[in-house]
Amino acid sequence: MSYKELTMIEVVEMLRRLAAGQSTRKIAREAGTDRKTVGRYIAVVGEMGLACDAEWTETLVHEI
């Protein structure tokens, strides 16, 4: 399987869907990514202590 780099827009969309209450599987299916990838991004947000409904600035998304 090849490596796919996600764009900032894709990451923000994942985070927006998470804030809307969608499940990891649904986010992955609709975003066209693996659910493990979505889970990793969610884990990083949790480690950083950010709320899911935070305002996602470009700098913040870059750190994630």
ChimeraX attribute file (.defattr): number of C-alpha atoms within 10 A of each C-alpha:
attribute: neighborCount
match mode: 1-to-1
recipient: residues
	/A:1	3
	/A:2	4
	/A:3	5
	/A:4	7
	/A:5	7
	/A:6	10
	/A:7	10
	/A:8	13
	/A:9	11
	/A:10	14
	/A:11	18
	/A:12	16
	/A:13	14
	/A:14	22
	/A:15	24
	/A:16	18
	/A:17	19
	/A:18	18
	/A:19	13
	/A:20	11
	/A:21	11
	/A:22	14
	/A:23	13
	/A:24	18
	/A:25	15
	/A:26	13
	/A:27	22
	/A:28	18
	/A:29	12
	/A:30	10
	/A:31	16
	/A:32	10
	/A:33	16
	/A:34	13
	/A:35	16
	/A:36	12
	/A:37	13
	/A:38	20
	/A:39	15
	/A:40	12
	/A:41	15
	/A:42	19
	/A:43	13
	/A:44	13
	/A:45	18
	/A:46	12
	/A:47	10
	/A:48	11
	/A:49	9
	/A:50	13
	/A:51	10
	/A:52	17
	/A:53	12
	/A:54	11
	/A:55	13
	/A:56	14
	/A:57	9
	/A:58	11
	/A:59	8
	/A:60	12
	/A:61	15
	/A:62	11
	/A:63	9
	/A:64	15
